[in-house]
Amino acid sequence: QIWTSRCWKLLKAHKDRERLLKELQDYAKAVLEQDLCMIDRHDEKSKPGKIDCMCLVWSNRCSRLFGLCGDASLVLAGLDNVQLWKSSYSSPLQEYRSGNRLFACLRYVLQSFDDPTERRKLLCGDMKSGDTATELTLHVLLSLVDASPSLVPFINSTRHHQCFKLFSLIGDAPREYLVAMCRQAVNIIANEMNVSIVSELTDHRSAQVINRSVALLDLLTAKLFGRRQAIVDSREAEISQHDVKEGDILFYVANDGSEVQARVQCRVAKIHRDDYPNLYFTIRIDGEDGKATERQTVAGRLKKRAIATPPDSTLTTGAKESVEEGADMTALIVNSIIKPYLSREK
């Protein structure tokens, strides 16, 4: 530290200080980018937790470089490289490994700042809604999203816990910014579908990108507009206590006293028969933070289906604006993806 302090004083006093500082920054950036590639290629079987430790050490070096330059920028660290993030999820050899390692490095860098506003500025810039402004954030999320087939729909906070970690770090993004990312995701799906149609879906990279983009679009639209579910006859949603099985995915009636009751998706963890013939159940509910809670209930509070939100006539002004945005997004998806797919030559 003493040696570094003396070097820094000499650098400040040097007549060609700006050139030397620029060379030092360029060299440090090259070293960080090189180390980032090394972390990506490192064999994680060598020692448990070693990769995480390497990511932490790497982020500490970034912090020192930020201090040297007097400004924080992902450009200095090499994490602004969109192609690097793209390759982390589009290569059949990378799967989830590379994206998680890159995100570990990014997460530690963001955590070195206490203020979520500073973290958000570091990753997202000024939060404009243009394609260039949202591109990096979009591809970071694409590297984190879980695109694997799921038998348990609607539990985004559990499936996409890495994405929710990122959201918790940077705080709330402006609505326009999220809409812009949705539009970009639609464009990616449309472009990759053209590639996959030409290759008759044999292109693994295109299929991987499409699956991830669809999963991310689902996640972002849920944040923007909530879940839209069909209204069903309440009698069709009823379930007999004898038909409930462990592992079933049902909907728990979270509150009483209103015609349109809130229903939360749950999994039946255990069936209790100690009060037979009356059965009761332990259910598991996944929260927005990814943590699961358990509670006991009876069949009367469990339903087979969800119920939609109240009619548009009861929505607030802000909600009506959301409906208009949702209609625009629906039209974009239909015109950019659905119609071209249905009208393609057989």
C-alpha positions as CSV (number, residue, x, y, z in Angstrom):
1,Q,0.0,0.0,0.0
2,I,2.9,2.4,0.8
3,W,4.5,1.5,-2.5
4,T,1.2,2.1,-4.4
5,S,0.7,5.4,-2.6
6,R,4.2,6.6,-3.6
7,C,3.6,5.5,-7.2
8,W,0.4,7.4,-7.3
9,K,2.1,10.6,-6.1
10,L,4.7,10.2,-8.8
11,L,2.0,9.7,-11.4
12,K,0.2,12.8,-10.3
13,A,3.3,14.9,-10.5
14,H,4.4,13.5,-13.9
15,K,4.2,16.0,-16.8
16,D,2.7,13.3,-19.1
17,R,0.2,12.2,-16.4
18,E,-2.8,11.9,-18.7
19,R,-1.0,9.6,-21.2
20,L,0.4,7.4,-18.4
21,L,-3.0,7.2,-16.7
22,K,-4.7,6.2,-20.0
23,E,-2.1,3.5,-20.6
24,L,-2.6,2.2,-17.1
25,Q,-6.3,2.1,-17.5
26,D,-6.1,0.3,-20.8
27,Y,-3.7,-2.3,-19.3
28,A,-5.9,-2.8,-16.2
29,K,-8.9,-3.3,-18.5
30,A,-7.1,-5.8,-20.6
31,V,-6.1,-7.8,-17.5
32,L,-9.6,-7.7,-16.1
33,E,-11.1,-9.0,-19.4
34,Q,-8.4,-11.7,-19.5
35,D,-9.3,-12.8,-16.0
36,L,-13.0,-12.8,-16.8
37,C,-12.3,-15.3,-19.6
38,M,-10.2,-17.4,-17.3
39,I,-13.0,-17.5,-14.7
40,D,-15.4,-18.6,-17.5
41,R,-13.1,-21.4,-18.6
42,H,-12.1,-22.6,-15.1
43,D,-13.0,-26.1,-14.1
44,E,-15.4,-25.7,-11.3
45,K,-14.9,-29.3,-10.1
46,S,-11.5,-28.5,-8.8
47,K,-12.6,-27.0,-5.5
48,P,-16.1,-26.1,-4.2
49,G,-16.6,-22.4,-3.9
50,K,-13.4,-21.5,-5.8
51,I,-15.3,-19.9,-8.7
52,D,-17.2,-17.7,-6.3
53,C,-14.0,-16.7,-4.6
54,M,-12.4,-15.9,-8.0
55,C,-15.4,-13.7,-8.9
56,L,-15.1,-11.8,-5.6
57,V,-11.4,-11.2,-6.1
58,W,-12.0,-10.0,-9.7
59,S,-14.7,-7.6,-8.5
60,N,-12.3,-6.2,-5.9
61,R,-9.8,-5.4,-8.6
62,C,-12.6,-3.6,-10.5
63,S,-13.3,-1.5,-7.5
64,R,-9.6,-0.5,-7.3
65,L,-9.6,0.4,-11.0
66,F,-12.8,2.5,-10.5
67,G,-11.0,4.3,-7.6
68,L,-7.9,4.9,-9.8
69,C,-10.0,6.3,-12.6
70,G,-12.2,8.4,-10.4
71,D,-15.3,7.0,-12.2
72,A,-17.2,3.7,-12.2
73,S,-18.0,2.2,-15.5
74,L,-18.7,-1.4,-16.7
75,V,-16.7,-0.4,-19.8
76,L,-13.6,-0.4,-17.7
77,A,-14.4,-3.9,-16.4
78,G,-15.3,-5.4,-19.8
79,L,-18.8,-6.3,-18.5
80,D,-20.4,-4.0,-21.0
81,N,-19.5,-6.5,-23.8
82,V,-23.0,-7.5,-25.1
83,Q,-21.4,-10.3,-27.2
84,L,-19.9,-11.8,-24.1
85,W,-23.3,-12.0,-22.5
86,K,-24.9,-13.3,-25.7
87,S,-22.3,-16.1,-26.0
88,S,-23.0,-17.1,-22.3
89,Y,-26.5,-18.3,-23.2
90,S,-26.6,-18.9,-26.9
91,S,-23.7,-21.4,-27.1
92,P,-24.8,-25.1,-26.7
93,L,-21.6,-25.7,-24.7
94,Q,-22.2,-23.0,-22.1
95,E,-25.7,-23.7,-20.9
96,Y,-26.1,-21.9,-17.6
97,R,-22.5,-22.0,-16.4
98,S,-21.1,-18.9,-18.1
99,G,-24.1,-16.7,-17.5
100,N,-24.0,-17.5,-13.8
101,R,-20.3,-16.8,-13.5
102,L,-20.6,-13.5,-15.4
103,F,-23.5,-12.5,-13.2
104,A,-21.5,-13.4,-10.0
105,C,-18.8,-11.0,-11.2
106,L,-21.5,-8.3,-12.0
107,R,-23.3,-8.9,-8.7
108,Y,-20.2,-8.4,-6.6
109,V,-19.4,-5.2,-8.6
110,L,-22.9,-3.8,-8.0
111,Q,-22.8,-4.8,-4.3
112,S,-19.7,-2.6,-3.8
113,F,-22.1,0.4,-4.2
114,D,-24.5,0.9,-1.3
115,D,-27.0,3.1,-3.2
116,P,-29.4,1.2,-5.6
117,T,-29.5,4.3,-7.7
118,E,-25.7,4.1,-8.3
119,R,-26.0,0.4,-9.1
120,R,-28.8,1.1,-11.6
121,K,-26.8,3.8,-13.3
122,L,-23.8,1.6,-13.5
123,L,-25.8,-1.2,-15.4
124,C,-28.6,0.8,-17.1
125,G,-27.1,4.2,-17.6
126,D,-29.7,7.0,-17.6
127,M,-32.5,4.5,-18.1
128,K,-33.7,5.8,-21.5
129,S,-36.0,3.5,-23.4
130,G,-34.0,3.3,-26.6
131,D,-32.8,-0.1,-27.9
132,T,-29.1,0.8,-27.2
133,A,-29.9,1.9,-23.6
134,T,-31.7,-1.4,-22.8
135,E,-29.6,-3.8,-24.8
136,L,-27.0,-4.7,-22.1
137,T,-29.6,-5.1,-19.3
138,L,-31.8,-7.3,-21.7
139,H,-28.9,-9.7,-22.5
140,V,-27.9,-9.9,-18.8
141,L,-31.4,-11.0,-18.0
142,L,-31.5,-13.4,-21.0
143,S,-28.3,-15.1,-19.5
144,L,-30.1,-15.6,-16.2
145,V,-33.7,-16.5,-17.1
146,D,-34.7,-20.2,-16.7
147,A,-36.0,-21.4,-20.1
148,S,-36.4,-25.1,-19.1
149,P,-39.9,-26.7,-19.5
150,S,-42.0,-26.3,-16.3
151,L,-44.9,-28.2,-15.1
152,V,-45.5,-25.5,-12.5
153,P,-46.5,-22.3,-14.3
154,F,-46.7,-18.8,-12.9
155,I,-44.0,-19.2,-10.2
156,N,-41.6,-16.7,-11.8
157,S,-39.9,-15.7,-8.5
158,T,-38.8,-19.2,-8.0
159,R,-37.9,-20.2,-11.6
160,H,-36.1,-16.9,-12.3
161,H,-34.6,-16.2,-8.9
162,Q,-31.4,-14.9,-10.5
163,C,-33.4,-12.3,-12.4
164,F,-35.1,-11.2,-9.2
165,K,-31.7,-10.9,-7.6
166,L,-30.7,-8.4,-10.2
167,F,-34.0,-6.5,-9.8
168,S,-33.5,-6.3,-6.1
169,L,-29.9,-4.9,-6.6
170,I,-30.9,-2.1,-9.0
171,G,-34.3,-1.3,-7.7
172,D,-37.4,-0.4,-9.8
173,A,-36.8,0.4,-13.4
174,P,-39.1,3.0,-15.1
175,R,-42.1,1.5,-16.8
176,E,-40.9,2.8,-20.2
177,Y,-37.6,1.0,-19.8
178,L,-39.4,-2.4,-19.1
179,V,-41.7,-1.8,-22.1
180,A,-38.6,-1.1,-24.3
181,M,-37.0,-4.4,-23.1
182,C,-40.3,-6.3,-24.0
183,R,-40.2,-4.8,-27.5
184,Q,-36.6,-5.9,-27.9
185,A,-37.4,-9.4,-26.7
186,V,-40.2,-9.6,-29.3
187,N,-37.8,-8.5,-32.0
188,I,-35.2,-11.1,-31.0
189,I,-37.9,-13.8,-31.1
190,A,-39.1,-12.7,-34.5
191,N,-35.6,-12.6,-36.0
192,E,-34.5,-15.9,-34.5
193,M,-37.8,-17.6,-35.7
194,N,-36.9,-16.6,-39.2
195,V,-33.5,-18.3,-38.8
196,S,-35.1,-21.4,-37.2
197,I,-37.7,-21.7,-39.9
198,V,-35.0,-21.7,-42.6
199,S,-33.1,-24.4,-40.8
200,E,-36.3,-26.3,-39.8
201,L,-35.6,-25.9,-36.1
202,T,-32.3,-27.7,-36.3
203,D,-30.4,-24.7,-35.1
204,H,-29.8,-25.3,-31.4
205,R,-28.6,-21.7,-30.9
206,S,-31.8,-20.2,-32.3
207,A,-34.0,-22.5,-30.3
208,Q,-32.1,-21.6,-27.1
209,V,-32.4,-17.9,-27.8
210,I,-36.1,-18.2,-28.6
211,N,-36.9,-20.2,-25.5
212,R,-35.0,-17.7,-23.3
213,S,-36.5,-14.7,-25.0
214,V,-40.1,-16.1,-24.5
215,A,-39.4,-16.8,-20.9
216,L,-38.0,-13.3,-20.3
217,L,-40.9,-11.7,-22.2
218,D,-43.3,-13.6,-19.9
219,L,-41.4,-12.4,-16.8
220,L,-41.3,-8.8,-18.0
221,T,-44.9,-8.6,-19.0
222,A,-45.9,-10.1,-15.7
223,K,-44.0,-7.3,-14.0
224,L,-45.7,-4.7,-16.2
225,F,-49.3,-6.0,-16.4
226,G,-49.7,-8.8,-13.9
227,R,-51.1,-12.2,-14.6
228,R,-54.1,-12.4,-16.8
229,Q,-56.2,-15.5,-16.3
230,A,-59.5,-16.6,-17.6
231,I,-62.7,-16.2,-15.5
232,V,-64.2,-19.6,-14.9
233,D,-67.4,-21.0,-13.3
234,S,-66.6,-21.2,-9.6
235,R,-68.1,-24.7,-9.5
236,E,-65.6,-25.9,-12.0
237,A,-62.8,-24.8,-9.7
238,E,-64.0,-26.8,-6.7
239,I,-62.1,-29.9,-5.7
240,S,-63.1,-32.7,-3.3
241,Q,-60.8,-33.5,-0.4
242,H,-60.5,-37.1,-1.6
243,D,-59.2,-35.9,-5.0
244,V,-56.3,-33.9,-3.6
245,K,-52.9,-35.7,-3.9
246,E,-49.5,-34.8,-2.6
247,G,-47.6,-32.8,-5.2
248,D,-50.7,-31.3,-6.8
249,I,-50.6,-27.7,-8.0
250,L,-53.7,-25.9,-6.8
251,F,-54.8,-22.4,-5.9
252,Y,-55.2,-21.3,-2.3
253,V,-58.0,-18.8,-1.4
254,A,-55.9,-16.2,0.4
255,N,-58.8,-14.1,1.8
256,D,-62.6,-14.3,2.2
257,G,-65.4,-11.7,2.1
258,S,-65.3,-10.7,-1.6
259,E,-66.9,-12.0,-4.7
260,V,-63.5,-12.0,-6.6
261,Q,-61.1,-13.6,-4.1
262,A,-57.4,-13.6,-4.4
263,R,-56.0,-17.0,-5.2
264,V,-52.4,-17.9,-4.7
265,Q,-50.7,-20.8,-6.5
266,C,-49.5,-23.6,-4.1
267,R,-48.2,-27.1,-4.0
268,V,-49.7,-29.8,-1.7
269,A,-46.9,-30.9,0.5
270,K,-48.7,-33.3,2.8
271,I,-52.1,-34.9,3.4
272,H,-53.2,-35.2,7.1
273,R,-55.6,-38.0,8.1
274,D,-55.5,-37.8,11.9
275,D,-59.1,-36.2,11.9
276,Y,-60.5,-38.7,9.4
277,P,-62.9,-38.6,7.6
278,N,-62.1,-34.9,7.6
279,L,-58.8,-34.3,5.8
280,Y,-56.6,-31.2,5.9
281,F,-53.4,-30.3,4.0
282,T,-50.0,-28.7,4.4
283,I,-49.4,-26.5,1.4
284,R,-46.3,-24.7,0.2
285,I,-46.5,-21.2,-1.3
286,D,-43.6,-19.5,-3.1
287,G,-43.2,-15.8,-2.3
288,E,-42.1,-13.0,-4.6
289,D,-38.6,-13.1,-2.9
290,G,-38.2,-16.8,-3.9
291,K,-38.7,-18.0,-0.3
292,A,-41.4,-20.7,0.4
293,T,-43.8,-20.7,3.2
294,E,-46.0,-23.5,4.5
295,R,-49.5,-23.4,6.1
296,Q,-52.3,-25.8,6.8
297,T,-55.7,-25.6,5.2
298,V,-58.8,-27.6,4.2
299,A,-60.1,-28.5,0.7
300,G,-62.7,-25.7,0.8
301,R,-59.9,-23.2,0.5
302,L,-58.2,-25.0,-2.4
303,K,-59.3,-24.5,-6.0
304,K,-58.3,-26.1,-9.3
305,R,-58.2,-22.8,-11.2
306,A,-57.4,-19.2,-10.8
307,I,-59.9,-16.3,-11.1
308,A,-59.3,-13.2,-13.1
309,T,-59.2,-9.7,-11.9
310,P,-62.4,-7.6,-11.8
311,P,-63.8,-6.2,-15.0
312,D,-62.2,-3.1,-16.7
313,S,-65.0,-0.9,-15.3
314,T,-63.6,-1.2,-11.8
315,L,-60.0,-0.4,-12.8
316,T,-58.3,2.8,-11.8
317,T,-57.0,5.3,-14.4
318,G,-53.5,4.1,-14.1
319,A,-54.7,0.5,-14.6
320,K,-56.6,1.5,-17.7
321,E,-53.4,3.0,-19.1
322,S,-51.8,-0.4,-18.3
323,V,-54.6,-2.1,-20.3
324,E,-53.9,0.2,-23.3
325,E,-50.1,-0.6,-23.1
326,G,-51.0,-4.3,-22.8
327,A,-53.2,-4.1,-25.9
328,D,-50.3,-2.5,-27.8
329,M,-47.9,-5.2,-26.6
330,T,-50.4,-7.9,-27.7
331,A,-50.7,-6.4,-31.1
332,L,-46.9,-6.3,-31.4
333,I,-46.6,-10.0,-30.5
334,V,-49.4,-11.0,-32.9
335,N,-48.1,-9.0,-35.8
336,S,-44.3,-9.7,-35.3
337,I,-44.4,-13.3,-34.2
338,I,-47.8,-15.1,-34.5
339,K,-49.0,-14.0,-37.9
340,P,-45.6,-14.5,-39.7
341,Y,-45.3,-17.9,-38.1
342,L,-48.8,-19.0,-39.2
343,S,-48.4,-17.5,-42.7
344,R,-45.0,-19.1,-43.4
345,E,-44.8,-21.5,-46.4
346,K,-45.2,-25.1,-45.5
